[in-house]
Amino acid sequence: MQKVTRLTTFGIAAAAVFSAGMIAALQQPFPPAEFEFQQFRQHMGYLLLEPFPILVKGREMIPLVAPGKHGAGPLFPGMRGAWISLSASRIHRGADEMLEVVPESIQRSSLRDSGGPPPAEPLGHVTLSGEIVDSKCFLGVMNPGSGRVHRECAIRCISGGVPPVFIALDHRGQSHSLWLTDAVGQRLSKQILDYVAEPVRVSGSLVRQGNLTYFRIDLSSLQRE
């Protein structure tokens, strides 16, 4: 096993440059996943558009997607930093969740919560092994939402603007969902398509903001295991 690097983000004693052999463990059961199809609820919060649309509700940050294999960016023209209300269906796996927005429900809101988005907290540089998946399918829309059987669907979703997620395992074999961005925190799409749904290794920095952990990767370090 390669040198172990400490990580506070997962609240564990150590995390590692995980061995390629651990990728097979991704086939073990994940936490239950569900798409609450057509179960619409109202939500209100502050809108972030980078690295992808996120509804901020206090310290809770919920990524947003559009219906189908599409990101939600085009649904919010001129609304960066606005307070909004919308109707959406919940998609969730364990503690990770996102909302599929009903486009015609989006409105600017006169209501305000206290403050805007929570501050970002750098957690250090790591090298991790795992799999790149599209967040929407992985969190509950498709079963399975990972692995090579899902590769073509994941490529279409990420190409359409659905945020990519990096699924890594800690030394106990527990999975962690890290929201992928480039090295400066901007959205990734076409740059990673060749590596989707395959065992890969990549280096980058972890940043925690609210309930989300971002993995800001160095694209030049991305390689197949």
N, C-alpha and C positions, 0 to 999 in steps of 0.2 A: 504494500500500500504506500502511496506517495505521501509526501509531507502533508501534515494536517494543519489547517489554518483555522484560528478561532473565529467564530461568528456569533455575535449577540442576537442577530435578527431572529433566529429560530429558538432562542432560549435553551440551547443545548451546549454541552461542554465543548464540542468540536464539530467542524464540518470539513469536507475534504475535496481534493481533486478526486472525485469518485471514480472507481474502476469501471471499465466498460462492461465487465461482467455483471455489475449491479443493475444495468439497464433491464436485464431480464426480469428483475423484481418489479418493474413497472407493470407487469402483467398481473400482479397480485391485486386483490380487491381494493378499490379506492373508496373514500367515503361516498355515501349515497348521493346521487345526482338527480336533478329533476328540472324540467321545464314546465312551469305552471301555465300551460297553453291557454290563451284566452281568459285567464283569470286576471282581470285588469284592476290595478289599484292606483290611486292618486299619490303623487310624490311632488315635493317642493324642495328646492335647494339652489345652490350656487353652481353655475356651469363653468367647468374647465374644458378647454378644447385641445390642450396639449398634455401628454403626447397623443391622447385620443379623448373623445368626449367622456366626461365623468361628472356625475351629480354629487355635489358635496353637501352632506347633511350633518352639521357639527363636525365631529372627527371621523365620521363614516364617509367613505368615498366609494361610489358605486359606478363602475364602468357602464356605458350605454352602447347599445347596438340598434340597428334598424332591422325591420323584418327581412327574412331571407338571408342571403350570404352577403350582407352589406354592413359596413360601419355606419355610425350615426353622424359623422361629421357634416355631410350635406344637409342634414335636418335642421341645422342651427346657423343659418347665414346671418352674420352681423350680430350674433348673440354672445360673443366671447365675454365672460365675466358677468353675465346677466343673472338675475334671480328669476327662476322659471318654475312653472308647474307643468306636469305631464302625467299621462296615464301609461302604464307599462305592465308587462308580464315579467315575473321574476324567473331567473335561471340561476341555479345554485348547486354547488357541490361542497358538502361540508360547510365550512365558514366562508368560502369564496362565493361571491354572487355577482350578477350583472342584471341589467334590465333591458328587455326588448321594448322599445318605445313605440307607442301608437303615434305616427307622425302628425296626424291632424289634431292631436290633443295638446300639442306644445303651445304654451302661452307664457308671455312675460308675467312675472308676479310682482305685486306691490308689497308683498310680505317680505320680511327680512329676518333671518336668523342672526345670532350673534357671531360676528366675525366672518372671514372668508375661509379659504382652504387652510388646513393645518400646515405647519412648517415641515420641510423635508429634512430628514436626518441621515447623513452619510453613515454607512456601516462598514466600509472597508472594501478592499479588493480581494476577489476570490477567483478561482478557476473551478468550474463545475462541469460535470457530465450529466446528460439528461436527454430530453426530447422537446422539440419545439412543436407546439400544437396551436390550433385556433381556439381561442378562449370560449367562444359561444358553444361550439359542439362539445368541447371537453367538459364544460361546466354543467351540461345537462341536455342539450338539444339532440345529440346523437349518442348511440351506444353500439359499438365503442366510439369514443371521441378522440382516440389516440392510436398509435401504431400504424404500420404500413398499410393495413387494410383501409385506413381512413385518410391516406395521404392525398389523394386527388381532391377530396372534399375540403380538407384543410387548406390546400393551396388555393382553391377558389375563394374560400372565406377570407383568408389573409389578403389575397389580391383585391378583394372587394372592400377592404378596410376594417375587417374584424381584428381586434387587437391580438397579437401573438402572445403566448405564454410559454415560459420555459418550465418544464416539470423536472425537478431535481429530487434526489433522495439523500437524506442524511445518513449518518452512520448506523442508525437504528432501522433503516429501511422505510422510514416514513417519508411520504411525498410532500413537496412544497411547491406552490404555484407562484412563480415570479413573473411579473409583467415586463415584457421585453421592450427595450428602447435601444437607440444607438448610444454612443459614448457620451453624447451631450444631452440625452434625455428626449430626443425627438422620435417620432413614429417610425417603425420599421415595417416594410412590406416586401417589395420585390427583392431587396438585398438578401433575404434569408430563404427564399422559396426553394432553392436547391437542397436545403438542409432539413426541410420540414418532415416530421414523422420518421426520422432516422436517429440512431444513437450518435450524439455529437458531444464535443467538449469545447468550451469557450471561456474566455477570461473577461472580467469586467468588474464594475463597482456595484455594490448593493446600496440602495437608498430607500428608506422607509418614509412614507408619508401617510399619516392617518393609519388606516387598516391595510393599506396596500404596500407591497414591497416590489420595487422596480429593480430589474437587472439591466444596467447600462453596459452593454457589451462592446468589446473591441472587435469589430467585424473581421479584422485581419487575423484574429486568433481562432476564428470559428473553423472547426475541422471535424470530420467524421471519425468516430471511434473504430 
